[in-house]
């Protein structure tokens, strides 16, 4: 495929450029770790715990080792021979490479069989025998607060991120982190309120289900290690694996090609530490590819319980709000404590409330670990506070849109943390959803067994902070350009967006720009591709790097006596007498951040806010409880869209994903912590027949003044408000209120029966 290299005056920002990698994908030439084969490579298959909580008494691997074709079988004790303290994690060093001393959930990796044939390795795992001394277990996040079953005896804070350095290890508790915020006097204001409303909401544990399961390959020598991995955080993987091994970072290389989805599942360490240790122990390349079933035992989304209490004045203004949130983090903390804090402070919602009290708890339980999943905890919170908002509006006899208008947080006003809201088009998003739903006009309510309703919701998110992004831009002698950055493209179109940003600065077509995939020996540091941070943070870094390169080109023009509009190839030909040389610009971006004080307050909690609104029209079959979405409206504030078409598809994809969490998906555990539906045959993600008949996706006219060309991220925004909008529409249709997810036909039907 030939790409143009000439300069252009056509703006690149705002172009719906087809994704630059699309031709590689449709021709089957895109590089994925799953396709990687290395000489002498061993395949690893994992033997997993069958109990939720127990001390390891014995692991018998003799029969597995004796099976023909098996190279070796490794346990936690083998790992400890190489790494004396083999624990990792972004918040706490609490997760062992393989289970040591005890297991903490059903499905925890206990041993690994290595063989040249993956089928032989799989067969051998069934020959391993493990014995455990059963320990009391806890599965519910609220019960974990006071449970005598303690998941971790000792906690070792990781100290990885500046905002988590205050963590302290605890004993005799399942609380990994508790975040508290106090602004004004919520209790006094509640006591003096005209009306007080209190509700409790729950969300379930669900799975990311990227269609490319987790996969990592390690190859090593005595002095170096290369990891080929499907990871959203290659820079973190390098630093954490180097720390585990006691090596300098320059001995560890992490390469990430294209990824088949991530959604937060592929953040931080997942398989990388395991394959690294196995490769060093065997002196062979080692590959572990999880099955779809095994992903259920690796990382999930936090189940949660949210108690929310609001006081309202006689004129319909919210004067006080208490929020208490319990997050089910599973057996290992992963990034749950950061979710507890960073999302927890938005629990009051996008509303102007002077008196706020927030308690947010990250809890250990004996379930599979939970971490980031497209929204970083925000969908769980919006589900609660926007359902609560509608319930209050109905009880007060105020139109739900009007009630929101009276209470919205507007630019220039402080959010609950005290951070002043800037460049957040909450009001525009709400009004546009109302217009697209034709909210003011009569609505067909249906008849007979089919009843129709509509609902609306709006939510917001603070981008995680502090984080760091670095980039380099290399302008070649022919006028083409290469961008080096460690943002991972997992289908969200980041490569294309970064090419557009660089092209905008350098006056060249995005098609003339190549973006080098994450390779820690080549691409500069980036914290991670998560939380919709990349377009803002890395976009700013790429913009700065391109501006640095442009400045150097302008200096060359001046030195060589060339006119200001001289083409790039002419600069290098004049300088070197031929097509030779290059110019490299660098840029780094670290937004300001101030840690919360003892009351959870700070005037710099986040570099930007994301806003998403959802409108829903639906039908409810009162005889079966089945809910059918007929129209789904997604409206977002993304600042200035870099690529409008990609924004539309991001909003659509995010809302459909959240639709599954709202109506279908749930990990079902029995009383012993055994997962009963770990397959796509039983765990139902949305299919084509579940997609709404009409989906409208729109970005309001807005600008993020601190963003690259006015832009900010969008990957999560479409998830925020889907669940409460559907719940609100169900009540509008049939008069029943559901407060737990998912809202399955059975749940709707039972609620209808109870309301009779």
Secondary structure as the mmCIF struct_conf table of DSSP 4:
data_model
#
loop_
_struct_conf.conf_type_id
_struct_conf.id
_struct_conf.beg_label_comp_id
_struct_conf.beg_label_asym_id
_struct_conf.beg_label_seq_id
_struct_conf.end_label_comp_id
_struct_conf.end_label_asym_id
_struct_conf.end_label_seq_id
BEND BEND1 UNK A 6 UNK A 6
STRN STRN1 UNK A 7 UNK A 7
BEND BEND2 UNK A 10 UNK A 10
TURN_TY1_P TURN_TY1_P1 UNK A 13 UNK A 14
HELX_LH_PP_P HELX_LH_PP_P1 UNK A 17 UNK A 19
TURN_TY1_P TURN_TY1_P2 UNK A 20 UNK A 21
HELX_RH_AL_P HELX_RH_AL_P1 UNK A 22 UNK A 26
TURN_TY1_P TURN_TY1_P3 UNK A 27 UNK A 28
HELX_RH_3T_P HELX_RH_3T_P1 UNK A 33 UNK A 35
TURN_TY1_P TURN_TY1_P4 UNK A 39 UNK A 40
STRN STRN2 UNK A 42 UNK A 48
BEND BEND3 UNK A 50 UNK A 53
STRN STRN3 UNK A 54 UNK A 60
HELX_RH_AL_P HELX_RH_AL_P2 UNK A 62 UNK A 66
BEND BEND4 UNK A 67 UNK A 67
TURN_TY1_P TURN_TY1_P5 UNK A 68 UNK A 69
STRN STRN4 UNK A 70 UNK A 75
HELX_RH_AL_P HELX_RH_AL_P3 UNK A 76 UNK A 82
TURN_TY1_P TURN_TY1_P6 UNK A 84 UNK A 85
STRN STRN5 UNK A 87 UNK A 88
BEND BEND5 UNK A 90 UNK A 91
STRN STRN6 UNK A 92 UNK A 92
BEND BEND6 UNK A 93 UNK A 93
STRN STRN7 UNK A 95 UNK A 96
BEND BEND7 UNK A 97 UNK A 98
BEND BEND8 UNK A 101 UNK A 101
STRN STRN8 UNK A 102 UNK A 103
BEND BEND9 UNK A 105 UNK A 105
TURN_TY1_P TURN_TY1_P7 UNK A 106 UNK A 107
STRN STRN9 UNK A 109 UNK A 115
BEND BEND10 UNK A 116 UNK A 117
HELX_RH_AL_P HELX_RH_AL_P4 UNK A 118 UNK A 125
TURN_TY1_P TURN_TY1_P8 UNK A 126 UNK A 127
STRN STRN10 UNK A 129 UNK A 134
TURN_TY1_P TURN_TY1_P9 UNK A 141 UNK A 142
HELX_RH_3T_P HELX_RH_3T_P2 UNK A 143 UNK A 145
TURN_TY1_P TURN_TY1_P10 UNK A 146 UNK A 146
BEND BEND11 UNK A 148 UNK A 148
BEND BEND12 UNK A 151 UNK A 151
BEND BEND13 UNK A 153 UNK A 153
STRN STRN11 UNK A 157 UNK A 157
BEND BEND14 UNK A 161 UNK A 161
HELX_RH_3T_P HELX_RH_3T_P3 UNK A 162 UNK A 164
TURN_TY1_P TURN_TY1_P11 UNK A 165 UNK A 166
BEND BEND15 UNK A 171 UNK A 172
STRN STRN12 UNK A 175 UNK A 183
BEND BEND16 UNK A 184 UNK A 184
HELX_RH_AL_P HELX_RH_AL_P5 UNK A 186 UNK A 191
TURN_TY1_P TURN_TY1_P12 UNK A 192 UNK A 192
BEND BEND17 UNK A 194 UNK A 194
STRN STRN13 UNK A 195 UNK A 203
STRN STRN14 UNK A 206 UNK A 206
BEND BEND18 UNK A 211 UNK A 212
STRN STRN15 UNK A 215 UNK A 220
BEND BEND19 UNK A 222 UNK A 223
STRN STRN16 UNK A 225 UNK A 229
BEND BEND20 UNK A 232 UNK A 232
HELX_RH_AL_P HELX_RH_AL_P6 UNK A 234 UNK A 245
TURN_TY1_P TURN_TY1_P13 UNK A 246 UNK A 246
HELX_RH_3T_P HELX_RH_3T_P4 UNK A 249 UNK A 251
STRN STRN17 UNK A 252 UNK A 255
BEND BEND21 UNK A 260 UNK A 260
TURN_TY1_P TURN_TY1_P14 UNK A 263 UNK A 266
BEND BEND22 UNK A 268 UNK A 271
HELX_RH_AL_P HELX_RH_AL_P7 UNK A 272 UNK A 282
TURN_TY1_P TURN_TY1_P15 UNK A 283 UNK A 283
BEND BEND23 UNK A 284 UNK A 284
STRN STRN18 UNK A 286 UNK A 289
HELX_RH_AL_P HELX_RH_AL_P8 UNK A 292 UNK A 295
TURN_TY1_P TURN_TY1_P16 UNK A 296 UNK A 298
STRN STRN19 UNK A 300 UNK A 301
HELX_LH_PP_P HELX_LH_PP_P2 UNK A 302 UNK A 302
STRN STRN20 UNK A 303 UNK A 312
TURN_TY1_P TURN_TY1_P17 UNK A 314 UNK A 315
BEND BEND24 UNK A 316 UNK A 316
STRN STRN21 UNK A 318 UNK A 328
TURN_TY1_P TURN_TY1_P18 UNK A 330 UNK A 331
BEND BEND25 UNK A 332 UNK A 332
TURN_TY1_P TURN_TY1_P19 UNK A 334 UNK A 335
HELX_RH_AL_P HELX_RH_AL_P9 UNK A 336 UNK A 342
TURN_TY1_P TURN_TY1_P20 UNK A 343 UNK A 343
HELX_RH_3T_P HELX_RH_3T_P5 UNK A 344 UNK A 346
TURN_TY1_P TURN_TY1_P21 UNK A 347 UNK A 348
BEND BEND26 UNK A 350 UNK A 350
STRN STRN22 UNK A 351 UNK A 351
BEND BEND27 UNK A 354 UNK A 354
STRN STRN23 UNK A 355 UNK A 363
BEND BEND28 UNK A 366 UNK A 368
STRN STRN24 UNK A 370 UNK A 371
BEND BEND29 UNK A 374 UNK A 375
TURN_TY1_P TURN_TY1_P22 UNK A 376 UNK A 377
HELX_RH_AL_P HELX_RH_AL_P10 UNK A 378 UNK A 396
TURN_TY1_P TURN_TY1_P23 UNK A 397 UNK A 397
HELX_RH_AL_P HELX_RH_AL_P11 UNK A 400 UNK A 407
STRN STRN25 UNK A 408 UNK A 408
TURN_TY1_P TURN_TY1_P24 UNK A 411 UNK A 412
BEND BEND30 UNK A 413 UNK A 413
STRN STRN26 UNK A 414 UNK A 414
TURN_TY1_P TURN_TY1_P25 UNK A 416 UNK A 417
BEND BEND31 UNK A 418 UNK A 418
HELX_LH_PP_P HELX_LH_PP_P3 UNK A 419 UNK A 419
STRN STRN27 UNK A 420 UNK A 420
HELX_LH_PP_P HELX_LH_PP_P4 UNK A 421 UNK A 421
BEND BEND32 UNK A 423 UNK A 423
HELX_RH_AL_P HELX_RH_AL_P12 UNK A 426 UNK A 436
TURN_TY1_P TURN_TY1_P26 UNK A 437 UNK A 440
BEND BEND33 UNK A 441 UNK A 441
STRN STRN28 UNK A 446 UNK A 447
TURN_TY1_P TURN_TY1_P27 UNK A 448 UNK A 449
STRN STRN29 UNK A 450 UNK A 462
HELX_LH_PP_P HELX_LH_PP_P5 UNK A 463 UNK A 464
BEND BEND34 UNK A 466 UNK A 466
STRN STRN30 UNK A 469 UNK A 476
TURN_TY1_P TURN_TY1_P28 UNK A 477 UNK A 478
BEND BEND35 UNK A 479 UNK A 479
STRN STRN31 UNK A 481 UNK A 484
BEND BEND36 UNK A 490 UNK A 492
HELX_RH_AL_P HELX_RH_AL_P13 UNK A 494 UNK A 506
TURN_TY1_P TURN_TY1_P29 UNK A 507 UNK A 507
STRN STRN32 UNK A 508 UNK A 508
HELX_RH_3T_P HELX_RH_3T_P6 UNK A 510 UNK A 512
STRN STRN33 UNK A 513 UNK A 516
HELX_LH_PP_P HELX_LH_PP_P6 UNK A 517 UNK A 518
STRN STRN34 UNK A 519 UNK A 519
TURN_TY1_P TURN_TY1_P30 UNK A 520 UNK A 522
BEND BEND37 UNK A 523 UNK A 523
HELX_LH_PP_P HELX_LH_PP_P7 UNK A 524 UNK A 525
STRN STRN35 UNK A 526 UNK A 526
BEND BEND38 UNK A 527 UNK A 527
BEND BEND39 UNK A 529 UNK A 529
TURN_TY1_P TURN_TY1_P31 UNK A 531 UNK A 532
HELX_RH_AL_P HELX_RH_AL_P14 UNK A 534 UNK A 560
TURN_TY1_P TURN_TY1_P32 UNK A 561 UNK A 561
TURN_TY1_P TURN_TY1_P33 UNK A 564 UNK A 565
HELX_RH_AL_P HELX_RH_AL_P15 UNK A 568 UNK A 576
BEND BEND40 UNK A 577 UNK A 579
STRN STRN36 UNK A 582 UNK A 589
TURN_TY1_P TURN_TY1_P34 UNK A 598 UNK A 599
BEND BEND41 UNK A 600 UNK A 600
BEND BEND42 UNK A 603 UNK A 603
BEND BEND43 UNK A 605 UNK A 605
BEND BEND44 UNK A 607 UNK A 607
STRN STRN37 UNK A 609 UNK A 621
TURN_TY1_P TURN_TY1_P35 UNK A 622 UNK A 624
STRN STRN38 UNK A 627 UNK A 637
STRN STRN39 UNK A 639 UNK A 639
BEND BEND45 UNK A 640 UNK A 640
BEND BEND46 UNK A 642 UNK A 643
HELX_RH_AL_P HELX_RH_AL_P16 UNK A 644 UNK A 663
TURN_TY1_P TURN_TY1_P36 UNK A 664 UNK A 664
STRN STRN40 UNK A 669 UNK A 669
TURN_TY1_P TURN_TY1_P37 UNK A 671 UNK A 672
BEND BEND47 UNK A 673 UNK A 673
STRN STRN41 UNK A 675 UNK A 675
BEND BEND48 UNK A 676 UNK A 676
BEND BEND49 UNK A 679 UNK A 679
TURN_TY1_P TURN_TY1_P38 UNK A 680 UNK A 682
BEND BEND50 UNK A 683 UNK A 683
HELX_RH_3T_P HELX_RH_3T_P7 UNK A 688 UNK A 690
BEND BEND51 UNK A 691 UNK A 691
BEND BEND52 UNK A 693 UNK A 693
STRN STRN42 UNK A 694 UNK A 699
BEND BEND53 UNK A 701 UNK A 701
TURN_TY1_P TURN_TY1_P39 UNK A 705 UNK A 706
BEND BEND54 UNK A 707 UNK A 707
HELX_RH_3T_P HELX_RH_3T_P8 UNK A 708 UNK A 710
STRN STRN43 UNK A 711 UNK A 711
TURN_TY1_P TURN_TY1_P40 UNK A 715 UNK A 716
HELX_RH_3T_P HELX_RH_3T_P9 UNK A 717 UNK A 719
TURN_TY1_P TURN_TY1_P41 UNK A 720 UNK A 721
HELX_RH_AL_P HELX_RH_AL_P17 UNK A 722 UNK A 734
BEND BEND55 UNK A 735 UNK A 735
STRN STRN44 UNK A 740 UNK A 740
BEND BEND56 UNK A 741 UNK A 741
HELX_RH_AL_P HELX_RH_AL_P18 UNK A 745 UNK A 755
#
